[in-house]
Amino acid sequence: MRTFKKIVAGGVALVAVLAAAGLALTHQGEIAPQAGIPTAEFSPQQIAKGKLLAEMGDCAVCHTAAGGQRNAGGLAMPSPFGTIYTSNITPDAQTGIGSWSFEAFERAMRHGVDREGNYLYPAFPYTAFSRVTDEDMKALYAYLMSEPAVQNTPPKTALDFPYNIRRGIAAWNWLYLKPGVVKDDETQAPEWNRGAYLVEGLGHCSACHTPRNGLAAEKTGEFHFAGGSAEGWDAPALTAKSPSPLPWTHADLVTYMKNGFSPRHGVAAGPMAPVAHGLSQQSDEDLNAIATYLMSYRDAKAPAGDAQALIREKTATPKLALDAEGYRLYQGACMGCHRADPSGSTFGVRPQLALNTSLHAASPDNAILSVLEGIQKPAHPDLGTMPAFRHNLSDAQIATLLNTMRAQYGLQEWKDLPAKVGQLRQQTAAH
């Protein structure tokens, strides 16, 4: 009995020692609040540069709630572990980051720890932001601290156990956070290296376009840019695995980033629309650099393909009877903007469905969401909007419409589509 008690006591003592060691190793001290924002240190050129960097990093996209003030936080971000609410990053001293020195800002951006020493959830992509240069980090800080302060306390993030133990993020960081500025590859041209810096750093493209493992970390190696998800939408692969019926070219990518629309591929929708808006603010040189880097994940020498020939091939002969329900739904809901013949005038652009990536994807999610939600906030106003059909078409009608289009373009029907439409309708009901 005494031996057993000694074993138990020894085990308890060991657990206590390990717990104390864990607390010590994961402790992050508070950085003292600054008395005032050092606005005198910020030059107009630095602030202007920071504004472009903030657009590249999509700061306002995530830190602005629907109907809320810019960067005041409160956007609900669903995750496999619960809902995470974004923070207020305006320079308000009480509810924002106005009391944060550059040291505190830099720690959050590079190491995922806030001014008070709390670990941030990696829904905030500090794993990418850690790769930004000091010069750019200071410019971004100068811009954010020069913006209007908004007093707003977002809802608190309260995940279930054990994800509510923020110090556990220290282990996640040890596994997956690789701090350090993106280094140039001496075997590549300067344009490629600039593109790599923008894409892998503030652009954090892989955060959405790369699949994640069971611990919500991006997969590496062959999975880089192989396709992921964002806010319930599929983020297609940026590699040669893209489901697009026509290969993306360098010119396609630049056009898409600059305009939020590519005639050969379609319109930026869902969470990609505000991203495209931010990209459109960047210089032509940087957009070309991004395209050069991304094209290195594809076969840049592959034929671009003839868009008009593909449209004629896919639309010349109806695959079903013209009075089939799917065609009647198409004529009533879609044909006014999405005719195979794009002649005539209308408001905004008229994407060709025969070239649409969403309709050619293995997953129906983006096509369904486009019909349910429409496009209410396009990347640019001159693109025009698309109406939402969630109140006009039933689950069965949307499924019939989409599978008719799939059949028309020589693709297999999506299985169990009415049920999937109903699922996504319910998930997005509050939008």
C-alpha positions as CSV (number, residue, x, y, z in Angstrom):
1,M,0.0,0.0,0.0
2,R,2.9,2.4,0.9
3,T,4.5,1.6,-2.4
4,F,1.3,2.4,-4.3
5,K,0.9,5.7,-2.4
6,K,4.5,6.6,-3.3
7,I,3.8,5.9,-6.9
8,V,0.7,8.0,-6.9
9,A,2.4,10.8,-5.1
10,G,5.3,10.6,-7.5
11,G,2.9,10.7,-10.4
12,V,1.1,13.7,-9.1
13,A,4.4,15.5,-8.4
14,L,5.6,14.8,-11.9
15,V,2.3,16.1,-13.4
16,A,2.6,19.2,-11.3
17,V,6.2,19.7,-12.4
18,L,5.3,19.3,-16.1
19,A,2.4,21.6,-15.7
20,A,4.5,24.3,-14.1
21,A,7.2,23.8,-16.8
22,G,4.5,24.1,-19.5
23,L,3.1,27.3,-18.0
24,A,6.6,28.7,-17.7
25,L,7.5,27.8,-21.3
26,T,4.3,29.2,-22.8
27,H,4.1,32.4,-20.7
28,Q,4.2,35.6,-22.8
29,G,4.6,38.8,-20.8
30,E,2.5,41.9,-21.3
31,I,4.1,44.7,-23.3
32,A,3.4,48.0,-21.6
33,P,0.8,50.1,-23.3
34,Q,2.1,53.2,-25.1
35,A,1.0,56.6,-23.7
36,G,0.2,57.9,-27.1
37,I,0.4,57.1,-30.8
38,P,3.7,58.3,-32.3
39,T,2.0,60.0,-35.3
40,A,5.0,62.4,-35.7
41,E,7.1,59.5,-36.7
42,F,4.9,58.5,-39.6
43,S,5.7,60.1,-43.0
44,P,2.9,60.6,-45.6
45,Q,4.8,58.2,-47.9
46,Q,5.0,55.5,-45.2
47,I,1.3,55.8,-44.5
48,A,0.4,55.6,-48.2
49,K,2.6,52.5,-48.6
50,G,0.9,51.0,-45.5
51,K,-2.5,51.6,-47.1
52,L,-1.6,49.5,-50.1
53,L,-0.1,46.8,-47.9
54,A,-3.3,46.7,-45.8
55,E,-5.2,46.2,-49.1
56,M,-2.8,43.4,-50.0
57,G,-3.3,41.8,-46.6
58,D,-7.1,42.1,-46.7
59,C,-7.1,43.6,-43.2
60,A,-10.5,45.3,-43.6
61,V,-12.0,42.2,-45.2
62,C,-11.7,40.2,-42.0
63,H,-11.8,42.9,-39.4
64,T,-15.0,44.6,-40.6
65,A,-18.3,43.1,-39.6
66,A,-21.3,43.3,-41.9
67,G,-22.8,46.7,-41.4
68,G,-20.0,47.7,-39.0
69,Q,-17.3,50.3,-39.2
70,R,-14.1,49.6,-41.1
71,N,-11.6,47.6,-39.1
72,A,-13.7,47.8,-35.9
73,G,-13.8,44.0,-35.7
74,G,-16.7,41.6,-34.9
75,L,-16.8,39.5,-38.1
76,A,-17.8,36.0,-37.2
77,M,-15.4,33.4,-38.7
78,P,-16.7,29.8,-38.5
79,S,-14.0,27.2,-37.9
80,P,-13.9,23.5,-37.3
81,F,-13.4,24.4,-33.6
82,G,-16.1,27.0,-33.2
83,T,-16.8,30.6,-34.2
84,I,-14.0,33.1,-33.9
85,Y,-14.7,36.8,-33.8
86,T,-12.2,39.2,-35.3
87,S,-10.7,42.0,-33.2
88,N,-10.9,45.8,-33.4
89,I,-7.7,47.0,-35.1
90,T,-8.5,50.7,-35.2
91,P,-6.3,52.9,-33.0
92,D,-8.9,53.2,-30.2
93,A,-6.9,53.0,-27.0
94,Q,-9.6,51.1,-25.0
95,T,-11.1,48.6,-27.5
96,G,-8.6,48.7,-30.4
97,I,-4.9,48.7,-30.8
98,G,-4.2,52.4,-30.0
99,S,-2.2,51.4,-26.9
100,W,0.0,49.0,-28.9
101,S,3.5,50.0,-29.5
102,F,5.2,48.8,-32.7
103,E,6.9,46.1,-30.6
104,A,3.4,44.8,-29.6
105,F,2.1,45.0,-33.1
106,E,5.1,43.2,-34.5
107,R,4.8,40.4,-31.9
108,A,1.2,39.8,-32.9
109,M,2.0,39.9,-36.6
110,R,5.0,37.6,-36.4
111,H,4.4,35.4,-33.4
112,G,0.6,35.4,-32.9
113,V,0.7,37.0,-29.4
114,D,-1.2,40.1,-28.5
115,R,0.0,43.1,-26.4
116,E,-1.3,41.5,-23.1
117,G,0.4,38.2,-23.8
118,N,-2.6,36.2,-25.0
119,Y,-2.1,33.7,-27.9
120,L,-4.0,34.5,-31.0
121,Y,-5.8,31.8,-32.9
122,P,-4.2,31.0,-36.2
123,A,-7.4,32.0,-38.0
124,F,-5.4,35.2,-38.0
125,P,-2.7,34.3,-40.6
126,Y,0.3,35.4,-38.6
127,T,2.1,32.3,-40.1
128,A,2.2,34.3,-43.4
129,F,2.5,37.8,-41.9
130,S,5.6,36.7,-40.0
131,R,7.4,36.7,-43.4
132,V,7.0,40.4,-43.9
133,T,10.0,42.8,-43.9
134,D,10.5,45.3,-41.0
135,E,10.1,48.1,-43.5
136,D,6.7,46.9,-44.7
137,M,5.6,46.0,-41.1
138,K,6.4,49.6,-40.0
139,A,4.5,51.1,-42.9
140,L,1.5,48.9,-42.1
141,Y,1.6,50.0,-38.5
142,A,1.8,53.6,-39.5
143,Y,-1.2,53.3,-41.7
144,L,-3.4,51.5,-39.2
145,M,-2.4,53.9,-36.4
146,S,-3.3,56.9,-38.7
147,E,-6.8,55.6,-39.4
148,P,-9.9,56.9,-37.4
149,A,-10.3,55.3,-34.0
150,V,-13.6,53.5,-33.5
151,Q,-14.7,52.5,-30.0
152,N,-16.2,49.0,-30.4
153,T,-15.9,45.9,-28.3
154,P,-16.5,42.8,-30.6
155,P,-18.1,39.7,-29.2
156,K,-15.6,37.5,-27.3
157,T,-14.4,34.3,-28.9
158,A,-15.4,31.4,-26.6
159,L,-14.5,28.0,-28.0
160,D,-15.3,24.8,-26.3
161,F,-12.7,22.9,-24.2
162,P,-9.8,22.2,-25.0
163,Y,-9.6,24.9,-27.7
164,N,-10.4,27.6,-25.2
165,I,-7.0,27.1,-23.6
166,R,-5.0,29.6,-25.6
167,R,-1.7,28.5,-24.3
168,G,-2.2,25.3,-26.2
169,I,-1.5,27.4,-29.3
170,A,2.2,27.5,-28.2
171,A,2.4,23.8,-29.2
172,W,0.7,24.5,-32.5
173,N,3.2,27.3,-33.1
174,W,6.1,25.1,-32.3
175,L,4.9,22.6,-35.0
176,Y,3.7,25.0,-37.7
177,L,5.0,28.6,-37.2
178,K,8.2,29.2,-39.2
179,P,9.1,32.9,-38.6
180,G,11.4,34.7,-41.0
181,V,11.1,37.0,-44.0
182,V,10.6,35.4,-47.4
183,K,14.1,35.1,-48.8
184,D,14.9,35.5,-52.5
185,D,15.7,32.5,-54.6
186,E,18.9,33.3,-56.4
187,T,17.9,30.9,-59.2
188,Q,14.8,32.9,-60.0
189,A,14.3,36.3,-61.6
190,P,13.5,39.4,-59.5
191,E,9.9,39.5,-60.6
192,W,9.4,35.9,-59.4
193,N,11.0,36.7,-56.1
194,R,8.8,39.8,-55.7
195,G,5.7,37.7,-56.4
196,A,6.8,35.0,-53.9
197,Y,7.2,37.7,-51.2
198,L,3.7,39.1,-51.9
199,V,1.9,35.8,-52.2
200,E,3.5,34.0,-49.3
201,G,3.6,37.1,-47.1
202,L,0.9,39.7,-46.8
203,G,-1.1,38.2,-49.6
204,H,-1.4,34.9,-47.6
205,C,-3.0,33.2,-50.6
206,S,-2.3,29.8,-49.3
207,A,-4.5,30.5,-46.2
208,C,-7.5,29.8,-48.4
209,H,-6.1,28.0,-51.4
210,T,-4.2,25.2,-49.6
211,P,-5.9,22.3,-47.8
212,R,-5.5,21.9,-44.0
213,N,-4.8,19.0,-41.7
214,G,-6.7,17.9,-38.7
215,L,-5.1,20.7,-36.6
216,A,-6.1,23.3,-39.1
217,A,-2.5,23.9,-40.3
218,E,-1.8,24.2,-44.0
219,K,-0.5,21.1,-45.7
220,T,2.9,21.5,-47.3
221,G,4.8,20.1,-50.3
222,E,2.6,18.9,-53.1
223,F,-0.5,20.3,-51.4
224,H,0.6,23.9,-51.5
225,F,-2.1,25.8,-53.5
226,A,-3.9,22.6,-54.2
227,G,-7.2,24.0,-53.2
228,G,-8.9,24.8,-49.8
229,S,-11.9,26.6,-48.4
230,A,-12.9,30.0,-47.2
231,E,-16.1,31.0,-45.4
232,G,-18.0,27.9,-46.7
233,W,-16.8,28.5,-50.3
234,D,-14.3,26.3,-52.1
235,A,-11.1,28.1,-52.9
236,P,-9.9,26.3,-56.1
237,A,-6.4,25.1,-56.7
238,L,-4.0,27.6,-58.0
239,T,-1.9,24.8,-59.6
240,A,-2.4,22.8,-62.8
241,K,-5.1,20.9,-60.8
242,S,-7.5,23.9,-61.2
243,P,-10.9,22.7,-62.4
244,S,-11.1,25.6,-64.9
245,P,-12.1,24.3,-68.4
246,L,-9.4,26.6,-69.9
247,P,-5.9,26.8,-68.6
248,W,-5.1,30.1,-66.7
249,T,-2.5,32.2,-68.4
250,H,-0.4,35.0,-67.0
251,A,-2.6,37.5,-68.7
252,D,-5.7,35.9,-67.3
253,L,-4.4,36.2,-63.8
254,V,-3.4,39.9,-64.2
255,T,-6.8,40.7,-65.7
256,Y,-8.7,38.9,-62.9
257,M,-6.7,40.6,-60.1
258,K,-7.1,44.0,-61.8
259,N,-10.7,43.8,-62.7
260,G,-12.2,41.0,-60.5
261,F,-13.3,39.3,-63.8
262,S,-11.7,37.2,-66.5
263,P,-13.7,36.7,-69.7
264,R,-12.1,33.2,-69.9
265,H,-12.9,32.1,-66.4
266,G,-15.6,34.2,-64.6
267,V,-16.2,36.8,-61.9
268,A,-14.7,36.9,-58.4
269,A,-17.6,35.9,-56.0
270,G,-18.1,35.2,-52.4
271,P,-15.0,35.9,-50.2
272,M,-12.8,36.3,-53.3
273,A,-14.7,39.5,-54.4
274,P,-13.2,41.8,-51.7
275,V,-9.8,40.1,-52.1
276,A,-9.9,41.0,-55.8
277,H,-10.8,44.6,-54.9
278,G,-7.7,44.8,-52.7
279,L,-5.5,43.3,-55.4
280,S,-6.8,45.9,-57.9
281,Q,-5.3,48.6,-55.8
282,Q,-1.8,47.3,-56.4
283,S,0.7,48.4,-59.0
284,D,0.9,46.7,-62.4
285,E,4.4,45.6,-61.5
286,D,3.3,43.8,-58.4
287,L,0.3,42.2,-60.2
288,N,2.6,40.9,-62.9
289,A,5.0,39.6,-60.2
290,I,2.2,37.7,-58.4
291,A,1.1,36.2,-61.7
292,T,4.6,35.2,-62.6
293,Y,5.0,33.4,-59.2
294,L,1.7,31.7,-59.4
295,M,2.2,30.6,-63.0
296,S,5.3,28.7,-61.8
297,Y,2.9,26.3,-60.1
298,R,1.4,25.6,-63.6
299,D,2.6,24.6,-67.0
300,A,3.3,28.1,-68.3
301,K,3.9,26.7,-71.8
302,A,0.6,24.9,-72.1
303,P,-1.7,26.1,-74.8
304,A,-4.1,28.8,-73.6
305,G,-7.0,27.2,-75.4
306,D,-9.6,28.9,-77.7
307,A,-12.4,30.2,-75.5
308,Q,-14.9,30.8,-78.4
309,A,-14.3,27.4,-79.9
310,L,-14.9,25.8,-76.4
311,I,-18.1,27.8,-76.0
312,R,-19.4,26.7,-79.4
313,E,-18.5,23.1,-78.7
314,K,-20.4,23.1,-75.4
315,T,-23.4,25.1,-76.4
316,A,-24.0,24.2,-80.1
317,T,-26.4,21.3,-79.5
318,P,-28.8,21.0,-76.6
319,K,-28.2,17.8,-74.7
320,L,-31.8,17.6,-73.4
321,A,-35.1,18.5,-74.9
322,L,-35.6,22.3,-75.1
323,D,-38.7,22.1,-73.0
324,A,-36.9,20.2,-70.2
325,E,-37.4,21.8,-66.8
326,G,-33.7,22.7,-66.5
327,Y,-33.7,24.7,-69.7
328,R,-36.9,26.5,-68.8
329,L,-35.4,27.5,-65.5
330,Y,-32.3,28.7,-67.3
331,Q,-34.4,30.7,-69.7
332,G,-36.3,32.4,-66.9
333,A,-33.5,33.0,-64.4
334,C,-30.2,33.0,-66.3
335,M,-30.4,33.6,-70.0
336,G,-30.8,37.4,-69.8
337,C,-27.2,37.7,-68.6
338,H,-25.6,34.4,-69.5
339,R,-26.5,33.7,-73.1
340,A,-24.0,31.8,-75.2
341,D,-24.2,34.8,-77.6
342,P,-22.9,37.8,-75.6
343,S,-24.1,40.4,-78.1
344,G,-26.3,43.3,-77.0
345,S,-25.9,45.7,-74.1
346,T,-26.6,45.1,-70.4
347,F,-25.4,46.3,-67.1
348,G,-22.1,44.8,-66.0
349,V,-20.3,41.8,-67.4
350,R,-21.9,38.7,-68.8
351,P,-19.8,35.7,-67.8
352,Q,-20.0,32.6,-70.1
353,L,-21.2,29.7,-68.0
354,A,-19.6,27.3,-70.4
355,L,-16.2,28.7,-69.1
356,N,-17.2,29.0,-65.5
357,T,-14.9,27.2,-63.1
358,S,-17.6,26.6,-60.5
359,L,-19.8,24.6,-62.9
360,H,-16.8,22.5,-63.8
361,A,-15.6,21.8,-60.3
362,A,-15.9,18.4,-58.6
363,S,-17.8,20.1,-55.7
364,P,-21.1,21.9,-56.3
365,D,-20.7,24.3,-53.4
366,N,-19.6,27.4,-55.2
367,A,-22.2,27.0,-58.0
368,I,-25.0,26.5,-55.4
369,L,-23.8,29.5,-53.3
370,S,-23.7,31.7,-56.3
371,V,-27.3,30.9,-57.1
372,L,-28.5,31.2,-53.5
373,E,-26.5,34.3,-52.6
374,G,-25.9,36.0,-55.9
375,I,-23.2,38.7,-56.1
376,Q,-24.4,41.6,-54.0
377,K,-21.0,43.2,-53.5
378,P,-18.8,42.7,-56.6
379,A,-15.1,43.5,-56.6
380,H,-15.9,46.6,-58.6
381,P,-19.3,48.3,-59.1
382,D,-19.0,48.3,-62.9
383,L,-19.1,44.5,-62.9
384,G,-22.7,44.6,-62.0
385,T,-24.5,42.5,-59.5
386,M,-26.2,39.1,-59.7
387,P,-29.5,38.6,-57.9
388,A,-29.9,36.0,-55.2
389,F,-32.4,33.2,-56.0
390,R,-32.8,31.7,-52.6
391,H,-36.4,33.0,-52.4
392,N,-37.3,32.4,-56.0
393,L,-36.2,28.8,-56.6
394,S,-36.6,25.7,-54.5
395,D,-33.8,23.2,-53.6
396,A,-35.1,20.9,-56.3
397,Q,-35.3,23.6,-58.9
398,I,-31.7,24.9,-58.2
399,A,-30.5,21.3,-58.4
400,T,-32.3,20.7,-61.7
401,L,-30.9,23.9,-63.1
402,L,-27.3,23.2,-62.2
403,N,-27.3,19.6,-63.3
404,T,-28.9,20.6,-66.6
405,M,-26.0,23.0,-67.1
406,R,-23.6,20.2,-66.2
407,A,-25.2,17.9,-68.7
408,Q,-25.1,20.6,-71.4
409,Y,-21.4,21.0,-70.9
410,G,-20.7,17.3,-71.1
411,L,-20.1,16.8,-67.3
412,Q,-21.5,14.2,-65.0
413,E,-24.4,15.3,-62.7
414,W,-23.6,16.1,-59.1
415,K,-25.1,13.4,-56.9
416,D,-27.6,14.1,-54.1
417,L,-27.8,17.8,-55.2
418,P,-31.2,18.8,-53.7
419,A,-30.0,17.7,-50.3
420,K,-26.7,19.7,-50.7
421,V,-28.7,22.8,-51.8
422,G,-30.9,22.5,-48.7
423,Q,-27.8,22.1,-46.5
424,L,-26.1,25.2,-47.9
425,R,-29.4,27.2,-47.9
426,Q,-29.8,26.5,-44.1
427,Q,-26.1,27.4,-43.4
428,T,-26.4,30.7,-45.1
429,A,-29.9,31.6,-44.0
430,A,-28.7,34.4,-41.8
431,H,-26.7,36.1,-44.5
